[in-house]
Amino acid sequence: MMVLEKQGRREDTARDQHTVKDARRAGLIDRHYQVKHVSPTVEHLLWLPDLVSHTYRRYITHGEDLVTRLDAQTVTIDLPGTKSDPLGAAAYVQGVSRLFR
């Protein structure tokens, strides 16, 4: 099962569904693989990306080195100044989106 954060805007949900559809078409996930959209209040692990990004921001702004403990478990994506969609960039890096070619 794949758990995605329940989106507030229809466009964001449509992008998630498009990404899942492309992943299925590419054979990256099985056609019968369950995908659930839930709130972080239901699935607490959905807070993890926020926690990691906050830790990384504290490293940049305050020099706190706690983020170095995550080096082996995270990937940093440097976006050019013309791109502003981190979710789309992550989908591209994972090979499930053609957005950032």
Secondary structure by P-SEA (a helix, b strand, c coil): cccccccccaaaaaaaaaaaaaaaaaccccccbbbbbbccccccccaaaaaaaaaaaaaaaccccccccccccbbbbbbccccccaaaaaaaaaccccccc
